[in-house]
Amino acid sequence: MLLFTAALVALKGCAISTPWPRLVPAQAERNDDLVVLVLTRVVVDPGQRSEFDRQNSRVMASMGSHTGLLGYSARRELFGDQGWTLSVWTNDEARAAFVRSAVHREAIAKSLPALRGVEFKRLTVARKNLPANWDQVLRLLADPEGRRNYWE
């Protein structure tokens, strides 16, 4: 039993993600264009994880239909309580339209009881300066400048 418990503790930090951002390719001369990068980290009540995952899957399945989306990815701990999302938008109007979309509003409403904490960061960056992997995203989220925390 002790070995099993130790294995679960070791696996708590293991995470999986969707393929690294499905970015619309940019022409070389557009790499200096400014884009909106949105990063989130959530802490989910393990007892309500399935509803959160169901809603997250619905939103991810809808992503391709949103105007102005350049790329996105999601990540979650296999045996832990954390999840992350990343999306890249052509501008803040496109991002705001997504936030107002029916699928996003419904997902937030249905997931709210499962959330124990949320961190959110929105950055305007040159396309060439987008993070290249999840390690870079996690470092950006760890920097408190511009980060908004809810509940924790």
C-alpha positions, 0 to 999 in steps of 0.5 A: 500500500505504501508503494502504491501511495508513493507512486500516486504522489509521484504521478500527481505532477504528470500532465498531458496536453493537446498538440502544441498550439494549432497555430495558423501559419504566418507569413514571415513578414507577419511575425512582428504582428501583435496578437493576444495571448490568453493563458489560464490555470484552474484548480478543480475539485476532484469530485467534480472533475468529470463535469469540468472535463466535459465542458472543456472538451465541448469548448475545445471542439468548438475552437475552430469555429471562432473567427480570429483564433490563431491557435490553442492548446489545453493541458491537465494533470493526469492525477492532480487537480490542475488544468491549463489553457492557451489561446492566441487571437488576432485581436482583443475583439476576437477574444472577447467574441469567443468569451461571449459565445454561447459554448463558452458561457455555458461551459463557465456556468456548468464548470463554476461549481467544480472550480476551486481556483482560477488564474488568468493572464492576457498578454499582447505580444509579437507573434514571433514572441509567443511561447514555444512550449508548455514550460514557457507558458507555465513560467509566464503564468508564474510571473505575478505581473498582470496575472489575475487570481480568483478564489485562491 
